[in-house]
Amino acid sequence: METKITCPLGHTCEKAVDGHLEVCAWWVELAGNDPQTGHPLQNVKRCAIAWMPILQVEVAGTNRGQTAAIESFRNETVNGQNMTNKILHAAATKRIEDGTISS
């Protein structure tokens, strides 16, 4: 069975009228890869509203990548701070044992 997509706003995205082409402002072409399949998107025009689910999937994937990078950065920062704390503690302990500072 053939599927026919219709506009919920009751509009035709592209139509020829009196020798010119009328195009809806929401009729857009995106380039890149489909975030769900990885297939390239070339010369694919759709309504901006129809692109929203695909763009949301792309944003979610980007956010996951950023979250992982931030978590990795946080872990390295904590490790560095722990090392600094150990060094400072060792230095303070040595100064107390040497009598340089009082406890």
LINBEL-V75749 format. One record per residue. PHI is phi in radians with two decimals (* if undefined). OMEGA is omega in radians with two decimals (NA if undefined). Layout:
phi=PHI omega=OMEGA
phi=PHI omega=OMEGA
This chain:
phi=* omega=3.12
phi=-1.35 omega=3.09
phi=-1.82 omega=3.10
phi=-2.07 omega=3.12
phi=-1.49 omega=3.10
phi=-2.08 omega=-3.13
phi=-1.44 omega=3.11
phi=-1.19 omega=3.11
phi=-1.59 omega=3.12
phi=1.31 omega=-3.06
phi=-2.10 omega=3.01
phi=-1.68 omega=-3.04
phi=-1.16 omega=3.12
phi=-2.36 omega=3.04
phi=-2.73 omega=3.10
phi=-1.54 omega=-3.14
phi=-2.40 omega=3.07
phi=0.85 omega=3.04
phi=1.42 omega=3.06
phi=-2.37 omega=-3.10
phi=-1.80 omega=3.04
phi=-1.63 omega=-3.11
phi=-2.22 omega=3.10
phi=-1.11 omega=3.14
phi=-1.09 omega=-3.13
phi=-1.54 omega=-3.13
phi=-1.45 omega=-3.01
phi=-2.23 omega=3.08
phi=-2.00 omega=3.08
phi=-1.98 omega=3.08
phi=-2.08 omega=3.14
phi=2.42 omega=3.13
phi=-2.01 omega=3.07
phi=-1.15 omega=-3.07
phi=-1.18 omega=-3.14
phi=-1.56 omega=-3.06
phi=-1.91 omega=-3.08
phi=1.44 omega=3.13
phi=-1.25 omega=3.12
phi=-1.17 omega=3.05
phi=-1.88 omega=-3.14
phi=-2.31 omega=-3.14
phi=0.97 omega=3.11
phi=-1.88 omega=3.11
phi=-1.91 omega=3.08
phi=-2.59 omega=3.03
phi=-1.16 omega=3.12
phi=-0.97 omega=3.12
phi=-1.16 omega=3.13
phi=-1.21 omega=3.11
phi=-1.31 omega=-3.02
phi=-0.96 omega=3.14
phi=-1.05 omega=3.13
phi=-1.14 omega=3.12
phi=-1.15 omega=3.11
phi=-1.16 omega=3.08
phi=-1.11 omega=3.12
phi=-1.09 omega=3.14
phi=-1.11 omega=3.13
phi=-1.07 omega=3.10
phi=-1.13 omega=3.10
phi=-1.11 omega=3.12
phi=-1.09 omega=3.11
phi=-1.08 omega=3.11
phi=-1.11 omega=3.13
phi=-1.16 omega=3.13
phi=-1.09 omega=3.11
phi=-1.11 omega=3.13
phi=-1.15 omega=3.13
phi=-1.16 omega=3.12
phi=-1.11 omega=3.10
phi=-1.09 omega=3.11
phi=-1.08 omega=3.11
phi=-1.06 omega=-3.13
phi=-1.09 omega=3.11
phi=-1.15 omega=3.11
phi=-1.13 omega=3.12
phi=-1.11 omega=3.11
phi=-1.06 omega=3.11
phi=-1.11 omega=3.13
phi=-1.16 omega=3.09
phi=-1.08 omega=3.11
phi=-1.10 omega=3.11
phi=-1.08 omega=3.12
phi=-1.08 omega=3.12
phi=-1.12 omega=3.13
phi=-1.11 omega=3.14
phi=-1.13 omega=3.12
phi=-1.12 omega=3.13
phi=-1.11 omega=3.13
phi=-1.15 omega=3.13
phi=-1.15 omega=3.13
phi=-1.09 omega=3.12
phi=-1.11 omega=-3.13
phi=-1.19 omega=3.11
phi=-1.19 omega=-3.14
phi=-1.15 omega=3.12
phi=-1.33 omega=-3.10
phi=1.46 omega=3.14
phi=-1.17 omega=3.06
phi=-2.26 omega=-3.14
phi=-1.66 omega=-3.11
phi=-1.48 omega=NA
